[in-house]
Amino acid sequence: MSEKKKRGRPSKDTSNSVYVIIKDPLMEPYYIQKDATNFTVMKKVTPTRGFAGKEAKGEEIERTVAYFTSFRNALYRISKEKFSSHSGEYNTIQEYIQEWENIKNGIGNLLNTINV
């Protein structure tokens, strides 16, 4: 008997996919999930508001920030997210640029050690 061919989009086969979670104290509260096709930047957050205006339960949840095809781009996005989350006032442009360089270099040093 001939084998019946399936039509349509193939189902998601998770048996062959590689699933890795990459965490580092420099990236907190962000981390990276890697599967067979991409790198996903995730963020741990604690909601301040519950569903439909109800009180929040205070449980930590994970939110997807973005998907990337390269590890370098995922780390660069984390550095941008960490920098944009800083609030405050800068007295000079140099102070602002120095803060960006500190965050970028912290994650950039990780890239230089692994040479991706």
C-alpha positions as CSV (number, residue, x, y, z in Angstrom):
1,M,0.0,0.0,0.0
2,S,1.2,3.5,-0.7
3,E,1.8,5.8,2.2
4,K,-0.6,8.7,2.5
5,K,1.0,12.1,2.1
6,K,0.1,14.8,4.6
7,R,-0.9,18.2,3.3
8,G,-0.5,21.7,4.8
9,R,2.1,23.1,7.0
10,P,4.2,20.6,9.0
11,S,3.5,20.2,12.7
12,K,6.0,21.6,15.2
13,D,8.4,18.9,15.9
14,T,10.0,19.5,19.3
15,S,11.9,16.2,19.5
16,N,14.8,17.6,17.4
17,S,14.9,21.1,18.7
18,V,17.7,22.2,20.9
19,Y,16.4,24.2,23.9
20,V,18.9,26.2,26.0
21,I,18.4,28.9,28.6
22,I,21.3,31.4,29.0
23,K,21.4,33.5,32.2
24,D,24.0,35.8,33.6
25,P,24.0,38.3,36.5
26,L,25.1,41.0,34.1
27,M,21.9,40.5,32.1
28,E,19.4,40.4,35.0
29,P,16.3,40.7,34.8
30,Y,16.8,39.5,31.1
31,Y,17.8,36.1,29.8
32,I,18.0,34.4,26.5
33,Q,16.3,31.2,25.3
34,K,17.8,29.4,22.4
35,D,16.0,26.9,20.2
36,A,16.8,25.3,16.9
37,T,16.0,28.5,14.9
38,N,16.5,31.6,17.0
39,F,17.4,33.4,20.2
40,T,14.6,34.8,22.3
41,V,15.2,37.6,24.7
42,M,13.0,37.2,27.8
43,K,12.4,39.5,30.8
44,K,11.3,38.5,34.3
45,V,8.7,41.0,35.6
46,T,6.3,41.3,38.5
47,P,3.0,42.8,37.4
48,T,1.7,45.8,39.3
49,R,-1.9,45.4,38.0
50,G,-4.0,42.3,37.8
51,F,-6.4,41.2,35.1
52,A,-9.4,43.5,34.5
53,G,-8.2,46.0,37.1
54,K,-8.0,43.5,39.9
55,E,-5.2,43.5,42.4
56,A,-1.9,41.9,41.2
57,K,-0.9,38.5,42.7
58,G,2.7,39.5,42.9
59,E,3.9,36.5,41.0
60,E,6.9,36.8,38.8
61,I,6.1,36.2,35.1
62,E,8.2,36.0,31.9
63,R,7.7,38.3,29.0
64,T,9.1,38.0,25.5
65,V,11.0,41.0,24.4
66,A,12.2,40.1,20.9
67,Y,13.4,37.3,18.6
68,F,16.8,37.3,17.0
69,T,18.8,35.0,14.6
70,S,22.2,35.8,16.2
71,F,23.4,35.7,19.7
72,R,25.3,39.1,19.3
73,N,22.1,40.9,18.3
74,A,20.2,39.4,21.3
75,L,22.9,40.7,23.7
76,Y,23.0,44.1,22.0
77,R,19.2,44.4,22.5
78,I,19.6,43.5,26.2
79,S,22.1,46.2,26.6
80,K,19.8,48.7,25.0
81,E,16.9,47.6,27.2
82,K,19.0,47.9,30.4
83,F,20.1,51.4,29.4
84,S,16.6,52.6,28.6
85,S,15.3,51.4,31.9
86,H,17.7,53.7,33.8
87,S,15.8,56.8,35.0
88,G,17.3,59.9,36.4
89,E,19.0,63.0,35.5
90,Y,22.4,63.5,33.8
91,N,24.2,66.7,34.3
92,T,26.4,66.4,31.2
93,I,26.3,64.7,27.8
94,Q,29.6,63.0,28.8
95,E,27.9,61.5,31.9
96,Y,25.0,60.1,29.7
97,I,27.5,58.6,27.2
98,Q,29.6,57.1,30.0
99,E,26.5,55.3,31.5
100,W,25.7,53.9,28.0
101,E,29.4,52.8,27.6
102,N,29.4,51.0,31.0
103,I,26.3,49.0,30.2
104,K,27.4,48.2,26.6
105,N,30.9,47.2,27.7
106,G,29.6,44.9,30.4
107,I,27.7,42.8,27.9
108,G,30.3,43.4,25.2
109,N,33.0,41.8,27.3
110,L,30.9,38.7,27.3
111,L,30.9,38.7,23.5
112,N,34.6,39.2,23.3
113,T,35.4,36.3,25.6
114,I,33.3,33.9,23.5
115,N,34.2,35.5,20.1
116,V,30.8,34.9,18.4
